[in-house]
Amino acid sequence: MLRHLVTKIKATGPISVAEYMREVLTNPVTGYYVNNDMLGPDGDFITSPEISQVFGELLGVWCVSEWMGAGRPSSLQLVELGPGRGSLMNDILRVLGQLRSALGQTELSVHLVEVSPRLSQVQAQLLTGAQNQQADSEDQPVYRHGTSPAGLPVSWYRQLDDVPRGFSIFLAHEFFDALPVHKFQRTPRGWREVMVDVDPEDQLRFVIIPAPTLASSSLIQVDEKRDHVEVCPGGGVIVQRLSNRIAEDGGAALIADYGHDGTKTDTFRGFKGHRLHPVLEAPGSADLTADVDFSYLRKMAARRGVACLGPLPQRDFLRNMGVDTRMQVLLRSCEDPARRTQLIHSYDLLTSPDHMGLRFQFLCLLAQSRLAPAPPRPAPAPPRPAQGLKVDDKTPAPLPVAGFSELTFS
Ligand SMILES: C[S@@+](CC[C@H](N)C(=O)[O-])C[C@H]1O[C@@H](n2cnc3c(N)ncnc32)[C@H](O)[C@@H]1O
């Protein structure tokens, strides 16, 4: 990867940090995500669904609750962006299996957007066992498909645009932080882009480009107050596409990641073996990530006319979803002391402000109609018992949005 990048930069000049991230993470031959299974204790980092099954179970309840809030449509597509090892979807499907009677005859299907062939195999093994197969040719939009043990169709895509249209609940956990960011520095001569160059010893280094670039001229907000910013235009485009689908087909999206509300500056970092790793060192051997700017995602969603709730800290979202009660139930039925210690530790990791409780945020996108106040109840019908029209005065109020119920929306 280093040789490839050095050759490229020497041939065409410095590359943007976004291009550097894209090459390092998703280059189809040598990309970090393309070849590795990097999650878990033996990998480079661990995520909430890998820490505790309770995380995915509560998100499963959230999906069912949103489907009910939308008036129980007859089909439901569960779409996950960047499913990692498939643990989150596996825990969600277990909950859906337990709530099967509430879901009735609803046509359920699972759609996974995954760039990594290696991880798609891991996901397929977990979600379908041997019941999956790869597409015959590389250019099929569905590159793998299978069937879960409960008989649900599961399909894999390289990009969101390939997922069929229809009422969908979209989930993106630690997906947006892996998308490429551009970096910009305020200078006495205006905003300039930070790029990646090579030094005389053929090592990578950051440089500030003296003249404006297309990105530095077009991606900075006019009222920007910070001196250094990271902008993720690819994340903005995906949020706009999610929003279009939600506005037109109904549904919701739940985006969970570490991030901020347009306040942080330099968050670009690497992780290797659960430790920070210099971002330009041994590219391709470590994860690269940048905090998600939720204020930017909200702006992109608002342009497409969907409602946004949050971002809300993970601790509050999980508490609103009943994590305390669920943990108490698990602890009550657990007699193994080691397992009890592990349950308490995982609860602490997920909710404590010192761990993931405050750093991780949840943002929800919803169709405006989902939150619209219920139409006023019609006046009671005059008493004409025999041939009078029956007036339904029981129009239900919209269900509160689980996990976010105390928030107002924008
Ligand atoms: C940090 S991992 C998170 C995995 C999982 N959601 C979890 O929380 O355990 C990022 C995931 O997104 C996938 N990914 C990264 N960039 C992608 C892209 N541009 N398109 C589709 N998937 C991508 C990776 O292969 C991986 O599955």
The ligand as an SDF file (V2000), in Angstrom:
LIG
                    3D

 27 29  0  0  0  0  0  0  0  0999 V2000
  -16.0330    0.0320   11.6580 C   0  0  0  0  0  0  0  0  0  0  0  0
  -16.7630   -1.3170   10.8230 S   0  0  0  0  0  0  0  0  0  0  0  0
  -18.3020   -1.4070   11.7120 C   0  0  0  0  0  0  0  0  0  0  0  0
  -18.9420   -2.7430   11.6580 C   0  0  0  0  0  0  0  0  0  0  0  0
  -20.2790   -2.9290   12.3670 C   0  0  0  0  0  0  0  0  0  0  0  0
  -21.2740   -1.9960   11.9350 N   0  0  0  0  0  0  0  0  0  0  0  0
  -20.1280   -2.8730   13.8600 C   0  0  0  0  0  0  0  0  0  0  0  0
  -20.5030   -1.8710   14.4640 O   0  0  0  0  0  0  0  0  0  0  0  0
  -19.5910   -3.8310   14.4340 O   0  0  0  0  0  0  0  0  0  0  0  0
  -17.1880   -0.5810    9.2660 C   0  0  0  0  0  0  0  0  0  0  0  0
  -17.9820   -1.4690    8.3380 C   0  0  0  0  0  0  0  0  0  0  0  0
  -18.3430   -0.7220    7.1790 O   0  0  0  0  0  0  0  0  0  0  0  0
  -17.8590   -1.3850    6.0030 C   0  0  0  0  0  0  0  0  0  0  0  0
  -17.5240   -0.3100    5.0480 N   0  0  0  0  0  0  0  0  0  0  0  0
  -16.5600    0.6120    5.1540 C   0  0  0  0  0  0  0  0  0  0  0  0
  -16.5950    1.4750    4.1120 N   0  0  0  0  0  0  0  0  0  0  0  0
  -17.6320    1.0840    3.3390 C   0  0  0  0  0  0  0  0  0  0  0  0
  -18.1960    1.5800    2.1280 C   0  0  0  0  0  0  0  0  0  0  0  0
  -17.6970    2.6330    1.5080 N   0  0  0  0  0  0  0  0  0  0  0  0
  -19.2670    0.9270    1.6190 N   0  0  0  0  0  0  0  0  0  0  0  0
  -19.8100   -0.1480    2.2490 C   0  0  0  0  0  0  0  0  0  0  0  0
  -19.3020   -0.6620    3.4050 N   0  0  0  0  0  0  0  0  0  0  0  0
  -18.2320   -0.0500    3.9480 C   0  0  0  0  0  0  0  0  0  0  0  0
  -16.6850   -2.1840    6.4980 C   0  0  0  0  0  0  0  0  0  0  0  0
  -16.3090   -3.2200    5.6440 O   0  0  0  0  0  0  0  0  0  0  0  0
  -17.2470   -2.6830    7.8280 C   0  0  0  0  0  0  0  0  0  0  0  0
  -18.1680   -3.7280    7.6520 O   0  0  0  0  0  0  0  0  0  0  0  0
  1  2  1  0
  2  3  1  0
  2 10  1  0
  3  4  1  0
  4  5  1  0
  5  6  1  0
  5  7  1  0
  7  8  2  0
  7  9  1  0
 10 11  1  0
 11 12  1  0
 11 26  1  0
 12 13  1  0
 13 14  1  0
 13 24  1  0
 14 15  1  0
 14 23  1  0
 15 16  2  0
 16 17  1  0
 17 18  1  0
 17 23  2  0
 18 19  1  0
 18 20  2  0
 20 21  1  0
 21 22  2  0
 22 23  1  0
 24 25  1  0
 24 26  1  0
 26 27  1  0
M  CHG  2   2   1   9  -1
M  END
$$$$
